[in-house]
Amino acid sequence: MPIFEFDTGTAVQAVTGSTFALNFTDNGANFTVSTAANPNTGLFGFDNEVQYVPLGNGGTGELLITDTGLGTMTLGATTAGGDDLFAGTGTAGNITLNYNSVNSTVNVTFVHATNAALNQVFTITDAADGGQIQFAAGANEYSEILFTTTTGRGYFLEVTSLTASITCYLAGTGIATPKGRVAVEDLQPGDQILTADGGTTTVNWLGIRPIDTATATPAKANPICFVAGSLAPNVPSRDLFVSPDHAMDIDGILYNATALVNGRSIYQLGQMPMGGFTYYHIDTGTHELVLAEGAASETYLDSVGRDAFTNGHEAEDTPIIHEMRVPRIVAKRMVPSDVTAALSTRADALGMTMARKVA
């Protein structure tokens, strides 16, 4: 299943009702971007235009779509079958679309690959500072995204990333409880665990998610390692392994693990056992921070469908858990420079000068 970060691929610019292929070198998948459904009105030089320049070519790594009237533009798979679908069966999680800005009202439709009744439709309006669309995809596959303006005036939309996430703890991760450290896989519903603010909370359900090494894309599935002491002195207290999009707390802000990778004290494992490995996620009934190897780390959030877990049926009637109201950083380029510098200083203090091999 492809996961797209708009910082790799081939630089392109299309104008006036064009269609072109957008190629991503990180996973070999291809998408098309089309403005052909809404012809140029002739009012401005940038009518119905799509531009993309990845970071490696001096661009911003954003997909910029502009339109001057009512119409629909499309970001869609280029080939039939499953290779270019996103949120594919087996590695499906939540789908997240991040955007920087939009100056109109736009309907965003995620088109299901086989069943229109399962389409997901969202509306975004005049978001100068950008925002995020996120929903639980479960095992569903989507083939394209439609951007449709509804207000009868021009709009622009800057898409920064499209991802499908796995957000869990690797088996063996130590979770703090009133009775001491307990491996995450040994937790049971009803067990008390410690929260990062010094309180306690109760395990409602433990999601179990095996990963098939033979079919998973390493860069999208392999754990991120936070070396002991990488976040602060003795934090984490042992090497901590979480899934790529699992969030850690730093000074009241959630950071997806991949955003913090520096190749030294925080890195992605290049290889995992051929027989596969297992992630676990802790549902406490609310999205909150617990202590994983002494580091503040998030609990289960309903951005990942429970049917993505082998035991999801145990909690299918559980009330939806909403994300806590704190900022969340999902991409490396969004990390404040002082945080990056602090993590680098920690790596220096740990004597880690060599870059580590990643997936």
Legacy VTK file of the C-alpha trace (Angstrom):
# vtk DataFile Version 3.0
C-alpha trace
ASCII
DATASET POLYDATA
POINTS 359 float
0.000 0.000 0.000
1.503 3.291 -1.030
1.897 6.050 1.515
2.587 9.443 -0.013
4.593 12.282 1.476
4.751 15.159 -0.955
8.499 15.620 -0.700
9.651 13.025 -3.242
8.786 12.252 -6.836
9.075 14.033 -10.169
8.630 17.805 -10.476
5.728 18.745 -12.742
3.542 21.711 -13.661
0.267 21.448 -15.533
-1.971 24.287 -16.718
-5.279 24.805 -18.517
-7.128 21.538 -18.297
-4.124 19.239 -18.362
-3.627 15.722 -17.076
-0.271 14.422 -15.982
1.288 11.578 -14.018
2.718 12.215 -10.583
5.436 9.639 -9.875
6.714 8.831 -6.401
10.145 7.262 -6.322
9.924 6.191 -2.682
7.404 3.438 -3.381
7.141 3.175 -7.159
3.469 4.126 -7.226
1.935 6.530 -9.727
-0.985 8.925 -9.392
-2.534 11.177 -12.002
-3.545 14.750 -11.328
-6.158 16.156 -13.684
-7.724 19.581 -14.222
-9.399 18.484 -17.455
-12.869 18.303 -15.902
-12.961 22.089 -15.512
-11.690 23.997 -18.600
-9.827 27.275 -18.352
-12.052 30.349 -18.052
-9.366 32.609 -19.507
-9.499 35.125 -16.662
-6.060 34.480 -15.179
-2.842 32.776 -16.205
-3.093 30.306 -13.358
-6.663 29.132 -14.001
-7.189 25.407 -13.385
-3.581 24.637 -12.702
-1.750 21.974 -10.745
1.867 22.423 -9.712
4.198 20.100 -7.825
7.870 20.487 -7.036
9.381 18.117 -4.429
11.797 19.264 -1.769
14.713 17.662 -3.579
14.128 19.957 -6.564
14.014 23.147 -4.513
10.249 23.172 -4.048
8.066 23.124 -0.969
6.996 19.506 -1.319
3.374 20.553 -1.756
0.805 19.778 -4.412
-0.810 23.115 -5.373
-4.221 23.011 -7.056
-5.910 26.197 -8.318
-9.365 26.631 -9.852
-11.424 29.636 -10.929
-14.936 28.265 -10.984
-17.238 25.395 -10.159
-15.584 22.133 -11.109
-13.752 19.059 -9.915
-10.075 18.158 -10.008
-8.814 14.660 -9.421
-5.903 12.931 -7.732
-6.268 9.283 -8.710
-4.570 5.959 -9.313
-3.076 5.458 -12.776
-3.412 1.696 -13.115
-6.152 -0.810 -12.469
-5.832 -3.233 -9.600
-4.445 -2.810 -6.109
-0.894 -1.580 -6.655
-1.770 2.104 -6.712
-4.695 2.042 -4.282
-4.200 3.612 -0.898
-5.222 2.136 2.477
-5.057 -1.357 0.979
-6.148 -4.530 2.728
-3.597 -5.938 5.152
-1.887 -2.680 6.074
-4.930 -0.403 6.249
-5.169 2.144 8.992
-6.352 5.684 9.089
-6.141 7.894 6.018
-4.809 11.378 6.680
-4.727 14.254 4.212
-2.850 17.336 5.399
-3.245 20.661 3.642
-1.670 24.076 4.161
-4.425 26.398 2.988
-7.640 26.775 1.033
-9.386 30.022 0.174
-12.838 28.712 -0.729
-15.274 25.939 0.164
-14.148 22.618 -1.266
-15.698 19.177 -0.996
-13.042 16.480 -0.726
-14.273 13.019 -1.736
-12.233 9.859 -1.163
-13.555 7.461 -3.799
-13.825 3.828 -2.753
-12.243 1.452 -5.243
-15.339 -0.746 -5.701
-18.320 0.617 -3.736
-19.499 4.218 -4.053
-21.610 3.801 -0.909
-18.352 3.700 1.040
-17.062 7.013 -0.339
-15.901 9.459 2.326
-16.846 13.137 1.814
-15.454 16.101 3.756
-15.909 19.874 3.411
-13.135 22.377 4.101
-13.691 26.137 4.105
-11.348 29.150 4.115
-8.537 27.538 6.115
-5.700 30.021 5.777
-3.568 28.123 8.274
-4.350 24.720 6.852
-5.764 21.668 8.529
-6.190 17.927 8.383
-8.759 15.416 7.142
-8.582 12.044 8.837
-10.832 8.980 8.951
-10.639 5.298 9.803
-10.275 3.331 6.564
-10.236 -0.127 8.069
-9.627 -2.627 5.273
-11.171 -0.394 2.607
-9.251 0.626 -0.518
-9.561 4.032 -2.181
-8.653 4.825 -5.787
-8.846 8.626 -6.067
-9.560 11.912 -4.326
-11.879 14.491 -5.871
-11.557 18.195 -5.011
-14.787 20.040 -5.901
-15.323 23.756 -5.344
-18.875 24.604 -4.229
-18.932 28.370 -3.770
-18.644 29.556 -7.364
-15.393 31.439 -6.859
-11.759 30.550 -7.345
-9.854 28.459 -4.864
-6.424 27.133 -4.213
-5.514 24.106 -2.156
-2.029 23.092 -1.046
-1.853 19.388 -0.197
1.175 18.529 1.932
0.766 14.784 2.509
-1.492 11.778 2.068
-0.785 8.915 4.446
-2.236 5.699 5.781
-1.034 4.980 9.280
-0.088 2.204 11.638
0.033 3.569 15.182
1.013 1.036 17.849
3.669 -0.217 20.278
6.013 -3.038 19.319
5.701 -6.207 21.402
7.969 -6.064 24.452
7.453 -2.342 25.097
7.357 -1.639 28.818
4.296 0.247 30.088
4.363 1.868 33.542
1.765 0.523 35.987
1.257 1.016 39.738
2.906 -2.396 40.139
5.905 -1.563 37.939
6.899 -2.109 34.322
4.694 -4.517 32.332
5.263 -5.588 28.713
2.470 -4.175 26.575
1.388 -7.599 25.309
0.843 -8.779 28.902
-1.685 -6.075 29.735
-5.280 -7.168 30.240
-8.595 -5.282 30.198
-9.142 -3.883 33.682
-5.434 -3.394 34.419
-4.385 -0.040 35.868
-1.572 1.853 34.146
0.107 5.171 34.917
-0.575 8.328 32.938
2.106 10.862 32.049
0.561 13.452 34.375
0.979 11.205 37.413
-2.501 9.685 37.517
-3.830 6.281 36.597
-6.096 4.976 33.872
-7.645 1.620 32.989
-7.028 -0.640 30.011
-10.323 -1.256 28.208
-8.969 -3.220 25.250
-5.596 -4.205 23.807
-5.479 -4.148 20.013
-3.310 -6.849 18.406
-1.901 -6.130 14.951
0.455 -8.644 13.280
2.618 -7.315 10.449
3.549 -9.637 7.578
7.173 -8.801 6.798
6.917 -10.437 3.378
4.241 -8.022 2.144
4.688 -4.872 4.260
6.748 -1.932 2.977
9.616 -1.570 5.514
9.723 2.228 5.385
6.009 2.380 6.161
5.713 -0.433 8.699
9.025 -1.028 10.476
9.367 0.352 14.006
11.000 3.648 14.900
13.554 3.276 17.716
13.932 6.005 20.339
17.273 5.167 21.927
17.381 5.325 25.738
17.905 8.973 26.687
17.111 10.316 23.198
14.272 12.617 24.337
15.694 13.721 27.694
18.063 12.284 30.293
16.806 8.738 30.958
13.776 9.338 28.700
13.028 6.814 27.445
14.620 4.670 30.135
15.208 1.839 27.621
15.198 1.730 23.837
11.574 2.325 22.811
10.085 0.915 19.587
6.868 2.347 18.161
5.149 2.280 14.780
6.053 5.051 12.316
3.009 7.251 12.958
2.744 6.683 16.689
2.893 10.007 18.517
5.218 11.022 21.340
4.686 14.061 23.543
7.306 16.807 23.728
6.351 19.889 25.751
2.636 19.516 25.138
2.847 18.801 21.410
2.345 15.385 19.784
4.971 14.359 17.228
4.587 11.386 14.902
7.656 9.215 15.349
8.765 9.557 11.722
8.865 13.338 12.072
11.514 13.047 14.791
13.870 10.611 13.042
17.441 11.976 12.958
19.245 8.798 11.918
21.265 8.749 15.145
19.353 8.604 18.413
15.998 8.181 16.668
15.990 5.860 13.670
13.922 3.306 11.782
14.858 -0.364 11.848
16.010 -1.526 8.444
15.061 -5.178 8.899
12.529 -7.120 10.947
12.162 -10.898 11.479
11.141 -12.761 8.331
8.365 -14.431 10.298
6.733 -11.066 10.958
6.217 -9.012 14.101
3.339 -7.662 16.159
2.180 -4.231 17.239
-0.151 -3.561 20.178
-2.260 -0.556 21.018
-3.800 0.379 24.365
-7.423 1.553 24.503
-8.237 3.363 27.760
-11.514 4.866 26.594
-9.927 8.227 25.878
-6.972 9.561 23.916
-4.354 10.300 26.558
-0.681 9.995 27.435
0.784 6.998 29.217
4.395 6.108 29.990
6.102 3.755 27.532
9.615 3.005 28.805
9.190 6.221 30.812
8.327 8.415 27.792
4.962 10.163 27.359
3.221 8.405 24.481
-0.324 8.291 23.117
-2.993 5.667 23.701
-5.380 4.297 21.078
-7.191 6.778 18.850
-10.056 5.849 16.533
-8.194 7.080 13.460
-7.287 3.418 12.922
-10.280 1.162 12.307
-10.609 -1.650 14.842
-11.077 -4.113 11.990
-7.383 -3.540 11.230
-6.633 -5.546 14.409
-7.002 -9.321 14.639
-9.161 -8.950 17.764
-11.084 -5.871 16.630
-14.385 -7.738 17.032
-13.888 -7.603 20.802
-14.388 -3.825 20.793
-16.530 -3.142 17.726
-19.326 -1.550 19.828
-16.953 0.666 21.829
-17.718 4.420 21.723
-15.536 6.443 19.338
-12.389 7.905 20.894
-11.593 11.435 19.730
-8.131 12.992 19.575
-7.057 15.161 22.487
-7.036 18.885 21.762
-3.302 19.436 21.415
-1.191 20.275 18.345
0.126 17.342 16.313
3.197 17.409 14.065
3.117 14.778 11.308
6.034 15.678 9.018
9.716 16.362 9.592
9.600 19.769 7.923
6.975 20.882 10.467
9.187 20.188 13.508
10.351 23.436 15.169
14.070 24.060 14.785
14.596 24.248 18.553
13.157 20.733 18.966
15.396 19.391 16.200
18.397 21.067 17.819
17.536 19.679 21.251
17.274 16.134 19.893
20.603 16.574 18.119
22.171 17.771 21.372
20.821 14.674 23.120
22.342 12.480 20.390
25.683 14.245 20.893
25.443 13.660 24.647
24.854 9.971 24.008
27.953 9.837 21.787
25.986 8.947 18.681
27.875 10.390 15.751
27.278 7.745 13.066
24.114 7.749 10.988
22.160 4.518 11.342
20.781 2.486 8.462
17.062 2.927 8.006
14.413 0.975 6.134
LINES 1 360
359 0 1 2 3 4 5 6 7 8 9 10 11 12 13 14 15 16 17 18 19 20 21 22 23 24 25 26 27 28 29 30 31 32 33 34 35 36 37 38 39 40 41 42 43 44 45 46 47 48 49 50 51 52 53 54 55 56 57 58 59 60 61 62 63 64 65 66 67 68 69 70 71 72 73 74 75 76 77 78 79 80 81 82 83 84 85 86 87 88 89 90 91 92 93 94 95 96 97 98 99 100 101 102 103 104 105 106 107 108 109 110 111 112 113 114 115 116 117 118 119 120 121 122 123 124 125 126 127 128 129 130 131 132 133 134 135 136 137 138 139 140 141 142 143 144 145 146 147 148 149 150 151 152 153 154 155 156 157 158 159 160 161 162 163 164 165 166 167 168 169 170 171 172 173 174 175 176 177 178 179 180 181 182 183 184 185 186 187 188 189 190 191 192 193 194 195 196 197 198 199 200 201 202 203 204 205 206 207 208 209 210 211 212 213 214 215 216 217 218 219 220 221 222 223 224 225 226 227 228 229 230 231 232 233 234 235 236 237 238 239 240 241 242 243 244 245 246 247 248 249 250 251 252 253 254 255 256 257 258 259 260 261 262 263 264 265 266 267 268 269 270 271 272 273 274 275 276 277 278 279 280 281 282 283 284 285 286 287 288 289 290 291 292 293 294 295 296 297 298 299 300 301 302 303 304 305 306 307 308 309 310 311 312 313 314 315 316 317 318 319 320 321 322 323 324 325 326 327 328 329 330 331 332 333 334 335 336 337 338 339 340 341 342 343 344 345 346 347 348 349 350 351 352 353 354 355 356 357 358
